[in-house]
Amino acid sequence: MTLIYHSPQRIATLSATSPAWRGNVEVFELTDHPTAKRCYGWTYGEPEEFITVLELPPVTDAPSAVKVGVSYQIKKARKK
């Protein structure tokens, strides 16, 4: 599999169900992946964690990747 880097996208999210998030999301095109065409990545929290999300439903673009990623981080933190 090969990653092809695209320019970062500036994203700001507002949601009634999750906290606001602002930052740059790095976009990568995937070649030879069986199901995903893109991958999105960014850093989150302190200490800084690297988050990556494949473009698979319900993820269709960078903002939806952030929404899914932030929701996952919230659920993960609640389990601790």
Secondary structure as UniProt FT lines:
FT   STRAND          2..13
FT   STRAND          21..31
FT   STRAND          38..44
FT   TURN            45..48
FT   STRAND          49..54
FT   TURN            57..58
FT   HELIX           62..79
//
